[in-house]
Amino acid sequence: MLKKLLAALTVAAVCFGPATVLLSVAVLANPAIAACAPGSLIVGPIPDSLTATTKNGETVTLNRQQLTHAATIITVGGQTDDVGRPGAVIALMAALTESHLRMLANTGTYPESANFPNDGDASDHDSLGLFQMRPQAGWGTVAELMDPNYQARAFYGGPAGPNYPSPRGLLDIPGWQQLDPGKAAQAVEVSAYPDRYQNYQPVAEAILTALTRPAPSTGGGGGEVVVPETTRVVFPLPEGSWVRTSPFGWRTDPITFETAFHSGSDFAAADGTPIYAVADGIVTHAGYTGSWGGLIIVEHTVGSERIASYYAHMWEHGIHVTEGMTITAGQHIGDVGSSGKSTGPHLHLEIRPGGTEQPAIDSDQWLTDHDAEGITGGNTSRATCTLSGGGR
């Protein structure tokens, strides 16, 4: 056991270098939460600016918007298998070199690119966005490439990437971990100037050090987890797969038949239907919890406000995330179940402004107010499996 503990601490030291390593018993016991696995890159507060020096001695100052894009790249890396800190450094080097961490439109080739949020216009052939990816090379559509989250996923690649197996992302490059970081970036970007990426390695490392910290211990303490502003808000179930059953507010409890306040919104769906995270965030709870059954809690920052989202009644085998993981909006975090205080398969969703343990509001209305993507249900009639109200 001691040998295993020392081995785990060694892995953590490789990932975090001189940084303080916080490892819970759960992390040591479960290889899926190892220090270099998804969740090892957690973004903290984003500063208003950061100044660093390139390898050739040039001083670079990045503003909050550029650092927010860096946070997105790091966040996506943190929830992608086998990326770790080395992969995040390479991605930051590439984005610094290609766009100076700016989401660039290209109105000369794609006038419609100006309709998406951007940090300016560029004119490098048909290249777009943080990594200057080209639609004509198969990286994605204009709409996809004007999404920084999509671009980061495309850069990392791998079997879960949006372009697998081609164009190749970082994870598709054989032996990328053994390559010089600049050459690894070049292997993805295939630039006409292969030697320029290495110049930004010190800046990339400075960004990663400034924006991240080790995953918080689940043993308590450690202060409040801080997450960057979400890039989008997503409905938590696939379009057409769900039916509204029991809304937020007073109702007759389907189990006790007494009048009680229902703090969530219930959406009936078939057992095993995927549950998606409503926004970018950090998982603060994932496990079986009394009448909640299988429960996931995620902390977010939405419109500069701290928000906690609760997803209840999953079977234990239907929980696909662990505490401390950094996740993105729309990520598959669990499956619909009927555990705990439940009368049939459904998702009990709660939204709590202010964070965990704060009072819940009408989550259905919150999703509508935030124009959640995919907010289209199935048949509007009540689901037969939850005629009595759908559980908790």
N, C-alpha and C positions, 0 to 999 in steps of 0.2 A: 504494500500500500504506500509506504514511504517513497519507494522508487517512482511509483506512478505520480505521486504528488509533486516530487521534484521535477519530473518530466513535464508536467503541466505548467509549472512555474517557469521552466526554461522556455517553453513555447511562448508564454506570455512575455518574457523578457525580450525575445527576438522580435515580437510584434511591436512592443511599446518602447523598447530601448530603455533610456533612463527614467521614463515616466513611472509614476507610482502605479503598481498593478493591484487592482481590486478584484479578487476572485472569490465568488461564493461557493458554498459546498455544491450547489446545483451545477455550477459551471465545471467544477472539477469532476463531477460524477457523470456528466453528459457530454460526450465528444462533440455533439451537434452545436454546443454553445462554447466551444473552445475559443481561445483568445483570438485566433485568426479567422474564425468563422463569422457568418453574418451576425451583426450586432456589436462587433468589436470596434466599430467606428461610430461614435456617438457625438453629434455636433452640439456644442454648447452655445453660449451667447455669441452673436456675430458682432464684432466691433465695427465702428463707423469707418475705420480705415486701418490699413496695415502697410508698413514700409519694410521692404526687404531688398537684398542685393543679389543680382545675378552673378553667375560664375565669372563673367568678364568685368565685373565691378560696377555695372550700371545700377543705380538706385531706382526701385520700382515702388510706386505707391498705389495701392488698390483701394477703391471706395467700397461702401457697404453693398452696393448692387453687385459689384464684381465678386465680393466675398459671399454674397447670397448664392450666386451661381456656383461658387466653389463648394458651398455647403450642400447644394443639390448633388454635385458630383460625388462628394464624400458619402452622403446619405445613401445614394444608390449603390455605391461600392460596399457600404456596410451591410446591405441586405442581399448582396450577390455572392453566392458561394465562391470561395477560393480567390477573392480579390485581395482582401486585407490591406494593410497600410502600404505595402510596396506597389500594389496595383493602383491605389488611389493617388499616390505620388506621380506615377506615370500618366494617369489621366489628367491630373492638374498641369503637369508639364506640357502635355499636348494642347490643352485648352488655352494656357497662357501664351503659347507660341502661335497658335492658329488665330486666336481672336482677342487675346489679352483679356480673357474671361468675360467676353461680351456676347450677348445674343444678337447676332448680326443678320439683318434682312439682306436681300439682294434684289432690289426693285428693277435693276436693269434686265435681269433674266426672268425674275418672277415678281411682277408687280404686286401680286396678291400677298407676298410675304410681309408687306408693310401693314397688313391688316392684323397681324399678330403682335403681341408684346415684343418689343425689341429695344436694343440699346444703340441702334444706329444702322447705317446702310453701308454695305461693302460691294465690291464688284469683281471678286475673284472668280471668274468663269461663272459656274452655277452653284457655287458653294454657299452654305447657309449655317448659321448658328455658332455655338460655342466651339465645336470641333471642325467647322467648315466642311461639313459633309455634303456630298453632291447627290441630288435625286437621280441624276442620269447614271450614277455609278451604282445605284441600287440601295442606297442607304435608307431611303424612305420617301414619303411624299413631302410636299412643302409644309403642309399642316403638321405632320409628324416631326419634321426637322426643326420647326419653330418652337418645339416644346423641349426645354432643357432637360427634363426628366427622361424623355425618349432618347435624346442624344447621348446622355450618360449611359443608358442601358445599351444603346447600340455600340458605343465605344468599348464597353466591357465585353459585350458579346457572350459567347458560350452557348450551350444548348438552350438556355432560357432567354437568350437575347432575341430581339425582334428580327434580326437578319440571318440567323443561323441557317446554313453554314457559311453564307457569303453575302456581302463582304465580311471579311474576318474582323472580329473584335479582338481585344487583348487576350481573352481566355482561349481564343482559337489559334493563337500563335504557339507552336510547339516549343516548350522550354523557355517561355517568356521570362520566368523568374530568374533564369541564369544569364539573361541578356543584360547589357548595359541599359539603364532606364531610357536613355535617349534613343537607343536602337530599338527598344521595345515600342516606344511611341511611334517611331518611324515605320515600324512593321505594320502598324494599324493605319496610319495616315498616308503612307506611300507618297511622301512629299518629294518635290524636286530639290529640296534643301534639307537633306537628312541629318546634317550636323547641328542644326540650330536648336533642337529640343533640349539637349544637355545643358545649355546655358541657363535654363529656367529651373533646374533641379533644386538649387538652394531656395528659390522663391516658393516652389511647390512644398518643400519640406517645412518652410516657415509657416505657410498657410495651414498645413495639416496640424502642426503643433499648436497654432493659435486657436484653431476652431474645434479641436477634438479633445476628448478625455477618455480614459478607460470606461468600460461599461460599469454602471453602478452596482454595488453589492446588493443582494436581496436580503441581507441581514439587518437592514434598517439603517437610519442615519444617512450621512453622506450629502445632505442638502437636497434642494429641489432640482429635479432634472429639467434642463432647458432645451427646447427644441426650436428649430428655425421655422419661420413662417411657411405654411403649407403652400404648395404650388397649385392645388386644385381640391375640389370637394366632390366626392363620388357617392352615389347611392350604394348601400351595402349589399345589395343582392342583384343578380343578373336581370336585365330587362325581361319582362314577360314571365318571370318565374315565381312571382309572389302576389299575395292578395292582402290588403289591409284588413285586419280583424278587430283588434282591440286597441282603441286610441288612448292617448294620454288623458288622464283625468279620472273623475269619479266613475265607478262602475260597480256592478254586482260581481264579486269575486267568483270565478268559475269553479273553485274548489270548495270554499267555505260558504258560498252563496250569501255572504254578508256584503254590505256596502263598504267599499274600501277605495283608497286612492291608488291609481295605477300610474307609476312614475315613468313608464316607458311607452313606446309604440310597438305593437306586435304586428309582424308581417309573416303570414303563413306561407310556407314553401315546402316542397318535398324534402324528406329526410336526405341529407347529404348535399343539398344545394350549397354552392360556394358562398361564403361570407367575405365581403371585401372591407378593407379599412376605409373609413370615410374621408381620411385626410392623411398627409404625411405625419409621422409621429414616432413615439417611443412606447413600447409595450411596458406597462408597469405592473400588470398582473395577468397571469395565464394559468388557469387550473380549475379544479372542481371546488365549488364554494357553496355548500348548503343548498338553500332553496333556489339559488341562481342556477345550479347545475354547473356545466362547463361555462366559465366566465373569462372573457378577455377584456382588459381595460387598457386603453391607449390614450396617452396625453398628446395634445396638439397645440399649435399656435395658429389661430385663424383670425385674420383681421386684427392682428396685434393682441388678441385676447386668448388667454389660456382656456382650453376646452378639453374635457375628458369624454371619451365615448366608451360606452359599455355594450358588450355583445353577450347575450346570455342564452343558456339552455343547450349548448353544444354537448355531444357525448365527449367523454375524455379523449377518445381516439380522433375526435374531430377538431382538436385544437392544434394548429400548425405553427404557432409562434411560441417564443419563450420570453420570460421577463428580461428586459434590457435590450431587446432587439430594436433596431431602427428600421421602420417600415415606411412604405410609400403609399399614397392614395391609390386605391384600387387594387392593392396587393391582396391575394387570397390568404386570409389569416385563419379561417376555420370553416366548418361545415354546419349547416342547420341540423339540429337534433331536437330532443324532447326530454332532456334530463332536468332534475330538480323539480320545482313546482311548475309543472307543465301538463297540459291536457292533449298535446299533439305537436308535431314538428312545426317549429316557427322560430323566428328571430325576435327576441325582445331587445330593442335598442333604446339606449338612453344617451342623452347629450347633457353634459353638466358644465355650464360656464363657470370659470374659476378653478376647474380641475376636480380631481378625485375627492369624494366626500362632500362636495358642494351640492346644493339642491338641483334636481333635474328640471329641464324645461321640455316643451313639446318637441321631440326630436323630428317628427314628421314635418312640422312647420319649419323647423330650423333648416332641414335639408332643402325645402322649397325656397326659403328666403335666400339661401346661398346657391341657388341654381345648380343643385347637385347633378352631375352627369348621370344619365341612365335612370332617371326617376320615372320610369314607366312600368306599371305593374301588369299583372295578367288580368283574368276575368274579374270584374269588380264585385261579383257575388261573393258571399262569405265562403271560405273554404270549409268543406264538410268535415275535415279532420279537426277543426277548431271552432265549431259552432258555439261552444260554451265560452269562448273568449280568448282562447289561445294561450292560456298559461299565466305566468306571473304578471 
